[in-house]
Amino acid sequence: MQYVDSWRTVAAATGAADRAAAEDGIRLAYRSAGLAEPERIVWADSPRAAVEAVGKLVDAGRSVRDEVRTHPWARERRRMYDELGPAGWSALWSATGAQLWETTAALADRIRSGVVADLARRPEDETGVRLVLLDAVLGQHDAAWLAAFDGRGGRLDGLAAVARHAGWWWPYERAVVISERPQELYRDEAGRLDRGDGPALAYRDGFALYAWRGMPVPAEFLEELNSLTPKRIREEENAELRRVMLEFYGYDRYLTESGAEPVHRDETGVLWRIAMNGDEDVVMVEVVNSTPEPDGTHRVYWLRVPPGTRTAKDGVAWTFGLAGEAYAPVRQT
């Protein structure tokens, strides 16, 4: 649908917020909910800073998130459900919000986890930080729902305006705390946070998340990726980080520099096994493309297969969803 791409852009937007437009959206959202406009709007450089700012509010009143966001959304969803029917609503959601839900929800969860990790320095602090996060309206990261509601009337225009121009925000009776958008966002083709040479998500105040193909990693971990050696990879005790090291280093390079020996070879390729202390073995099949490249060379591919694979043919067959004995290609391309 026409609205999906525009809301996908909103969800991934970086750079300074349009503060005037966002504040106009906040006031409209309050009026639409039948509330008096907030007396104060406090800006913060990141969701982490916003949570800290909420803790410092004086005489802000109670949270009005339900009035501003939860109840209007519920009414709008009910109206559309009644208008379109179950099948119609399901089709609309599939064509709009469902296209954005997985990546935006995962990103919001990562931001929450990052805020908790930074601010809950003692276990007993965690509940308080999480409770403040529950009061947040997610701004640009509410894009999935807003995509479904877009073009269906102006009942949520205030929420949509804030989302288009800013990040997360916390509505209270007399005050609002609102966050800037991130300065940087790096994701892989699957929409997961992913960067090997710096933060995958970064805000202007230094709040940042580090990830490799969606997996959270420490900042200092990334700094040593370019100086990895097979010995360093073998010595890493954390199995998940060791997998990241192997992916970054390259399985073929690791095998070559480790002096590994193949465990099986046949007409389909060569089977290699990397033993991992405290983790399942990494098993790879080395295959050569029978079709030559323009320069006459033949490209080598590495296929990761299940740890229990015993022959190269079984591994190649597994990539096609077949058992080894059923794999018998007429020709290779």
Salt bridges, closest charged atoms under 4 A:
ASP5 OD1 - ARG8 NH1 2.84
GLU23 OE1 - ARG27 NH2 3.73
ASP24 OD1 - ARG27 NH1 3.50
GLU37 OE1 - ARG27 NE 3.99
GLU37 OE2 - ARG31 NH1 2.66
ASP45 OD1 - ARG204 NE 3.43
ASP59 OD1 - ARG174 NH2 3.01
GLU67 OE2 - ARG62 NH2 2.59
GLU76 OE2 - ARG79 NH2 2.67
GLU76 OE2 - ARG155 NH1 3.65
ASP82 OD1 - ARG78 NH1 3.08
GLU83 OE1 - ARG79 NH1 3.26
GLU83 OE2 - ARG152 NH1 3.77
ASP109 OD1 - ARG112 NH1 2.70
ASP118 OD2 - ARG48 NH1 2.80
GLU124 OE2 - ARG122 NH1 3.61
ASP125 OD1 - ARG122 NH2 2.89
GLU126 OE2 - ARG130 NE 2.92
ASP142 OD1 - ARG69 NH2 2.81
ASP150 OD2 - ARG164 NH2 3.35
GLU173 OE2 - ARG62 NE 3.88
GLU180 OE2 - ARG19 NE 2.92
GLU180 OE2 - ARG204 NH1 3.27
GLU184 OE2 - ARG195 NH1 3.46
ASP188 OD2 - ARG192 NH2 2.74
ASP197 OD1 - ARG195 NE 2.80
ASP205 OD2 - ARG48 NH2 3.89
GLU224 OE2 - ARG232 NH2 3.01
GLU235 OE2 - LYS231 NZ 2.39
GLU236 OE1 - ARG232 NH2 2.93
GLU247 OE1 - ARG213 NH1 3.23
GLU257 OE2 - ARG253 NE 3.09
ASP266 OD2 - HIS264 ND1 3.78
ASP279 OD1 - ARG243 NH2 2.99
ASP281 OD2 - ARG273 NH1 3.47
